[in-house]
Amino acid sequence: MKPEGLYQEILTEYLTTYDQLTDKLERLDRRIEELASKEEYQEKVKHLSCFLGVKTQTALSTLVEVGDFKRFASAQQFASYRGLTPGEDVNGARI
């Protein structure tokens, strides 16, 4: 199936945009890997990456956002900060 006229032009634009965005993502992923391999982050990223589902990007963003883990007195406080603790929000009238 080969689109013609305006449809071909639209498809070409979509494919060009897709290629540009894919290239940008790959470039950013390489840069994140470079940053994570720096001495100041390397070991910490390795430790966080041992958790299921945590890869370099998640580990590095967590490290950069948190800064110093010592500011949390417990793992529970850290989990709450990250939004990992269960909670319940009950709305409505009480009987």
GUTORVO-604616 format. One record per residue: residue number from 1; residue in one letter; chain; z, x, y of N, C-alpha, C in turn. Coordinates in Angstrom, 3 decimals. Atoms other than C-alpha are relative to their C-alpha. Example, Ala and Ser with C-alpha at 12.3 -4.5 7.8 and 13.67 -1.06 7.14 Angstrom:
+-----+--------+--------+----------+----------+----------+----------+----------+----------+----------+----------+----------+
| num | residu | chaine |     n_c3 |     n_c1 |     n_c2 |    ca_c3 |    ca_c1 |    ca_c2 |     c_c3 |     c_c1 |     c_c2 |
+-----+--------+--------+----------+----------+----------+----------+----------+----------+----------+----------+----------+
|   1 |      a |      A |    0.000 |    0.890 |   -1.190 |    7.800 |   12.300 |   -4.500 |    0.000 |    0.900 |    1.200 |
|   2 |      s |      A |   -0.060 |   -0.820 |   -1.190 |    7.140 |   13.670 |   -1.060 |    0.730 |   -0.770 |    1.090 |
+-----+--------+--------+----------+----------+----------+----------+----------+----------+----------+----------+----------+
REM end
This chain:
+-----+--------+--------+----------+----------+----------+----------+----------+----------+----------+----------+----------+
| num | residu | chaine |     n_c3 |     n_c1 |     n_c2 |    ca_c3 |    ca_c1 |    ca_c2 |     c_c3 |     c_c1 |     c_c2 |
+-----+--------+--------+----------+----------+----------+----------+----------+----------+----------+----------+----------+
|   1 |      m |      A |    0.000 |    0.847 |   -1.170 |    0.000 |    0.000 |    0.000 |    0.000 |    0.895 |    1.237 |
|   2 |      k |      A |    0.111 |   -0.795 |   -1.206 |   -1.061 |    1.513 |    3.316 |   -0.070 |   -0.930 |    1.202 |
|   3 |      p |      A |    0.022 |    0.859 |   -1.188 |   -0.101 |   -0.246 |    6.546 |   -1.084 |    0.452 |    0.975 |
|   4 |      e |      A |    1.062 |   -0.305 |   -0.956 |   -2.689 |   -0.419 |    9.280 |    0.446 |   -0.332 |    1.412 |
|   5 |      g |      A |   -0.207 |    0.315 |   -1.406 |   -2.695 |   -0.427 |   13.060 |    1.424 |    0.224 |    0.463 |
|   6 |      l |      A |   -1.338 |   -0.062 |   -0.571 |    0.597 |   -1.152 |   14.745 |    1.064 |    0.234 |   -1.072 |
|   7 |      y |      A |   -0.973 |   -0.177 |    1.083 |    2.423 |   -1.304 |   11.407 |    0.083 |    1.468 |   -0.429 |
|   8 |      q |      A |    0.011 |   -1.426 |    0.334 |    1.359 |    2.269 |   10.622 |    0.719 |    0.799 |    1.076 |
|   9 |      e |      A |   -0.660 |   -0.683 |   -1.111 |    2.543 |    3.392 |   14.072 |    1.520 |   -0.178 |   -0.076 |
|  10 |      i |      A |   -1.429 |    0.285 |    0.129 |    5.932 |    1.728 |   13.580 |    0.598 |    0.788 |   -1.162 |
|  11 |      l |      A |   -0.476 |   -0.737 |    1.173 |    6.319 |    3.237 |   10.103 |    0.090 |    1.491 |    0.300 |
|  12 |      t |      A |   -0.005 |   -1.415 |   -0.364 |    5.435 |    6.686 |   11.445 |    1.191 |    0.330 |    0.893 |
|  13 |      e |      A |   -1.159 |   -0.210 |   -0.876 |    8.069 |    6.357 |   14.182 |    1.306 |   -0.042 |   -0.783 |
|  14 |      y |      A |   -1.204 |    0.087 |    0.829 |   10.700 |    5.278 |   11.665 |    0.175 |    1.267 |   -0.839 |
|  15 |      l |      A |   -0.075 |   -1.187 |    0.842 |    9.886 |    8.192 |    9.374 |    0.319 |    1.248 |    0.820 |
|  16 |      t |      A |   -0.307 |   -1.123 |   -0.880 |    9.961 |   10.655 |   12.274 |    1.476 |   -0.005 |    0.386 |
|  17 |      t |      A |   -1.417 |    0.129 |   -0.357 |   13.367 |    9.359 |   13.374 |    0.886 |    0.350 |   -1.186 |
|  18 |      y |      A |   -0.751 |   -0.307 |    1.216 |   14.628 |    9.546 |    9.794 |    0.041 |    1.509 |   -0.231 |
|  19 |      d |      A |    0.051 |   -1.448 |    0.200 |   13.481 |   13.162 |    9.480 |    0.867 |    0.737 |    1.017 |
|  20 |      q |      A |   -0.805 |   -0.641 |   -1.039 |   15.110 |   14.125 |   12.793 |    1.491 |   -0.163 |   -0.271 |
|  21 |      l |      A |   -1.423 |    0.248 |    0.259 |   18.429 |   12.511 |   11.904 |    0.480 |    0.721 |   -1.256 |
|  22 |      t |      A |   -0.353 |   -0.721 |    1.222 |   18.422 |   14.003 |    8.412 |    0.171 |    1.486 |    0.287 |
|  23 |      d |      A |   -0.109 |   -1.409 |   -0.385 |   17.789 |   17.459 |    9.869 |    1.279 |    0.260 |    0.790 |
|  24 |      k |      A |   -1.206 |   -0.157 |   -0.808 |   20.605 |   16.975 |   12.368 |    1.257 |   -0.040 |   -0.871 |
|  25 |      l |      A |   -1.152 |    0.085 |    0.910 |   23.061 |   15.913 |    9.643 |    0.145 |    1.271 |   -0.828 |
|  26 |      e |      A |   -0.048 |   -1.227 |    0.785 |   22.151 |   18.918 |    7.533 |    0.476 |    1.178 |    0.852 |
|  27 |      r |      A |   -0.413 |   -1.057 |   -0.916 |   22.571 |   21.230 |   10.539 |    1.505 |   -0.089 |    0.291 |
|  28 |      l |      A |   -1.427 |    0.189 |   -0.271 |   25.997 |   19.737 |   11.356 |    0.851 |    0.296 |   -1.230 |
|  29 |      d |      A |   -0.728 |   -0.300 |    1.232 |   27.103 |   19.931 |    7.719 |    0.115 |    1.507 |   -0.223 |
|  30 |      r |      A |   -0.049 |   -1.465 |    0.136 |   26.183 |   23.635 |    7.631 |    1.003 |    0.593 |    0.987 |
|  31 |      r |      A |   -0.931 |   -0.510 |   -1.016 |   28.139 |   24.221 |   10.848 |    1.450 |   -0.271 |   -0.391 |
|  32 |      i |      A |   -1.349 |    0.329 |    0.467 |   31.195 |   22.434 |    9.446 |    0.416 |    0.952 |   -1.120 |
|  33 |      e |      A |   -0.297 |   -0.949 |    1.078 |   30.998 |   24.630 |    6.336 |    0.311 |    1.383 |    0.573 |
|  34 |      e |      A |   -0.256 |   -1.289 |   -0.647 |   30.807 |   27.717 |    8.582 |    1.399 |    0.041 |    0.611 |
|  35 |      l |      A |   -1.316 |    0.054 |   -0.641 |   33.871 |   26.655 |   10.566 |    1.116 |   -0.009 |   -1.032 |
|  36 |      a |      A |   -1.028 |    0.106 |    1.037 |   35.814 |   25.795 |    7.428 |    0.205 |    1.308 |   -0.743 |
|  37 |      s |      A |   -0.134 |   -1.279 |    0.703 |   35.156 |   29.240 |    5.990 |    0.657 |    1.080 |    0.862 |
|  38 |      k |      A |   -0.714 |   -0.957 |   -0.845 |   36.828 |   30.950 |    8.959 |    1.400 |    0.229 |   -0.562 |
|  39 |      e |      A |   -1.287 |   -0.391 |    0.569 |   40.027 |   32.751 |    8.067 |    1.134 |   -0.975 |    0.343 |
|  40 |      e |      A |   -1.090 |    0.881 |   -0.421 |   42.244 |   30.363 |   10.044 |    0.016 |   -1.342 |   -0.736 |
|  41 |      y |      A |    0.084 |    1.300 |    0.680 |   41.036 |   27.315 |    8.071 |   -0.226 |    0.110 |   -1.503 |
|  42 |      q |      A |    0.492 |   -0.119 |    1.370 |   39.791 |   28.642 |    4.739 |    1.007 |   -0.428 |   -1.068 |
|  43 |      e |      A |   -0.984 |    0.308 |    1.048 |   42.970 |   28.454 |    2.660 |    0.485 |   -1.450 |    0.094 |
|  44 |      k |      A |   -0.474 |    1.376 |   -0.173 |   44.151 |   25.152 |    4.145 |   -1.051 |   -1.004 |   -0.442 |
|  45 |      v |      A |    1.083 |    0.881 |    0.446 |   40.755 |   23.538 |    3.562 |   -0.063 |   -0.006 |   -1.523 |
|  46 |      k |      A |    0.008 |   -0.100 |    1.464 |   40.844 |   24.793 |   -0.017 |    1.114 |   -0.844 |   -0.609 |
|  47 |      h |      A |   -1.133 |    0.776 |    0.523 |   44.286 |   23.239 |   -0.559 |   -0.241 |   -1.496 |    0.128 |
|  48 |      l |      A |    0.240 |    1.436 |   -0.186 |   43.324 |   19.860 |    0.906 |   -1.157 |   -0.496 |   -0.860 |
|  49 |      s |      A |    1.177 |    0.396 |    0.788 |   40.029 |   19.839 |   -1.001 |    0.326 |   -0.220 |   -1.472 |
|  50 |      c |      A |   -0.360 |    0.219 |    1.405 |   41.905 |   19.778 |   -4.309 |    0.299 |   -1.479 |   -0.269 |
|  51 |      f |      A |   -0.244 |    1.431 |    0.178 |   42.654 |   16.084 |   -3.700 |   -1.309 |   -0.732 |   -0.280 |
|  52 |      l |      A |    1.170 |    0.783 |    0.386 |   40.246 |   13.619 |   -5.245 |   -0.604 |   -0.689 |    1.223 |
|  53 |      g |      A |    0.696 |    0.646 |   -1.100 |   37.672 |   12.487 |   -2.700 |    0.047 |    0.756 |    1.316 |
|  54 |      v |      A |   -0.091 |   -0.790 |   -1.235 |   38.546 |   15.141 |   -0.110 |   -0.913 |    1.208 |   -0.135 |
|  55 |      k |      A |    0.920 |   -1.134 |   -0.025 |   35.712 |   17.521 |    0.640 |    0.219 |    0.752 |    1.309 |
|  56 |      t |      A |   -0.172 |   -0.892 |   -1.141 |   35.277 |   20.136 |    3.352 |    0.107 |   -0.749 |    1.320 |
|  57 |      q |      A |    0.000 |    0.690 |   -1.289 |   34.504 |   17.746 |    6.203 |    1.299 |   -0.770 |    0.225 |
|  58 |      t |      A |   -1.249 |    0.756 |   -0.113 |   37.511 |   15.513 |    5.543 |    1.188 |    0.941 |    0.175 |
|  59 |      a |      A |   -1.106 |   -0.961 |   -0.089 |   39.821 |   18.488 |    5.032 |    0.051 |    0.644 |    1.380 |
|  60 |      l |      A |    0.017 |   -0.668 |   -1.297 |   38.716 |   20.237 |    8.210 |    0.356 |   -0.960 |    1.127 |
|  61 |      s |      A |   -0.325 |    0.961 |   -1.062 |   38.879 |   17.103 |   10.351 |    1.484 |   -0.353 |   -0.023 |
|  62 |      t |      A |   -1.437 |    0.257 |    0.109 |   42.392 |   16.403 |    9.041 |    0.797 |    1.157 |    0.593 |
|  63 |      l |      A |   -0.703 |   -1.167 |   -0.531 |   43.513 |   19.945 |    9.828 |   -0.072 |    0.070 |    1.521 |
|  64 |      v |      A |    0.180 |   -0.082 |   -1.448 |   42.091 |   19.842 |   13.325 |    0.759 |   -1.124 |    0.709 |
|  65 |      e |      A |   -0.689 |    1.134 |   -0.617 |   43.515 |   16.388 |   14.069 |    1.514 |    0.152 |   -0.055 |
|  66 |      v |      A |   -1.445 |   -0.096 |    0.185 |   46.988 |   17.057 |   12.681 |    0.567 |    1.220 |    0.720 |
|  67 |      g |      A |   -0.498 |   -1.221 |   -0.627 |   47.366 |   20.590 |   13.951 |    1.062 |    0.654 |   -0.855 |
|  68 |      d |      A |   -1.116 |   -0.598 |    0.720 |   50.796 |   21.503 |   12.595 |    0.675 |   -1.058 |   -0.872 |
|  69 |      f |      A |   -0.599 |    0.958 |    0.927 |   51.993 |   19.683 |    9.492 |    1.532 |   -0.005 |    0.082 |
|  70 |      k |      A |   -1.459 |   -0.098 |   -0.101 |   55.551 |   20.815 |   10.242 |    0.581 |   -1.039 |    0.954 |
|  71 |      r |      A |   -0.525 |    1.019 |   -0.917 |   55.811 |   18.127 |   12.897 |    0.377 |   -1.286 |   -0.732 |
|  72 |      f |      A |   -0.373 |    1.160 |    0.815 |   56.217 |   15.587 |   10.076 |    1.161 |    0.393 |   -0.893 |
|  73 |      a |      A |   -1.203 |   -0.316 |    0.786 |   59.645 |   15.520 |    8.462 |   -0.199 |   -0.238 |   -1.489 |
|  74 |      s |      A |    0.211 |    0.311 |    1.412 |   58.314 |   14.089 |    5.219 |   -1.455 |   -0.375 |   -0.247 |
|  75 |      a |      A |    1.349 |    0.433 |    0.381 |   55.162 |   13.246 |    3.326 |   -0.218 |   -1.461 |    0.386 |
|  76 |      q |      A |    0.069 |    1.416 |   -0.384 |   55.928 |    9.571 |    4.034 |   -0.401 |   -0.145 |    1.473 |
|  77 |      q |      A |    0.352 |    0.060 |   -1.422 |   55.749 |   10.203 |    7.787 |   -1.465 |    0.388 |    0.220 |
|  78 |      f |      A |    1.401 |   -0.405 |   -0.116 |   52.440 |   12.019 |    7.397 |   -0.924 |   -1.111 |   -0.495 |
|  79 |      a |      A |    0.813 |    1.084 |    0.546 |   51.045 |    9.214 |    5.229 |   -0.055 |   -1.176 |    0.972 |
|  80 |      s |      A |   -0.017 |    1.074 |   -0.999 |   52.107 |    6.670 |    7.844 |   -0.890 |    0.348 |    1.181 |
|  81 |      y |      A |    0.829 |   -0.457 |   -1.113 |   50.448 |    8.722 |   10.581 |   -1.484 |   -0.163 |   -0.321 |
|  82 |      r |      A |    1.401 |    0.104 |    0.425 |   47.196 |    8.761 |    8.600 |   -0.402 |   -1.428 |   -0.370 |
|  83 |      g |      A |    0.303 |    1.381 |    0.347 |   47.450 |    5.037 |    7.862 |   -0.132 |   -0.227 |   -1.488 |
|  84 |      l |      A |    0.120 |    0.072 |    1.458 |   47.877 |    5.544 |    4.148 |    1.118 |   -0.782 |   -0.667 |
|  85 |      t |      A |   -1.106 |    0.749 |    0.587 |   51.031 |    3.491 |    3.688 |   -0.316 |   -1.486 |    0.035 |
|  86 |      p |      A |    0.266 |    1.432 |    0.019 |   50.822 |   -0.127 |    2.654 |    0.875 |   -0.731 |    1.014 |
|  87 |      g |      A |   -0.757 |    0.809 |   -0.950 |   51.939 |   -2.746 |    5.109 |   -0.403 |   -1.456 |   -0.123 |
|  88 |      e |      A |    0.286 |    1.423 |    0.050 |   52.017 |   -6.471 |    5.574 |    0.143 |   -0.549 |    1.410 |
|  89 |      d |      A |   -0.018 |    0.633 |   -1.323 |   51.183 |   -8.400 |    8.715 |   -0.023 |   -1.504 |   -0.238 |
|  90 |      v |      A |   -0.127 |    1.424 |    0.285 |   52.413 |  -11.964 |    8.402 |   -0.023 |   -0.756 |    1.329 |
|  91 |      n |      A |    0.085 |    0.866 |   -1.173 |   51.387 |  -14.512 |   11.006 |    0.235 |   -1.445 |   -0.430 |
|  92 |      g |      A |   -0.194 |    1.404 |    0.334 |   52.335 |  -18.132 |   11.119 |    1.428 |   -0.456 |    0.279 |
|  93 |      a |      A |   -1.313 |    0.575 |   -0.274 |   55.264 |  -20.433 |   11.566 |    0.945 |    0.225 |   -1.183 |
|  94 |      r |      A |   -1.021 |   -0.148 |    1.052 |   58.491 |  -19.933 |    9.666 |    0.613 |   -1.366 |   -0.262 |
|  95 |      i |      A |   -0.573 |    1.275 |    0.391 |   60.030 |  -22.812 |    7.781 |    1.509 |    0.088 |   -0.032 |
+-----+--------+--------+----------+----------+----------+----------+----------+----------+----------+----------+----------+
REM end
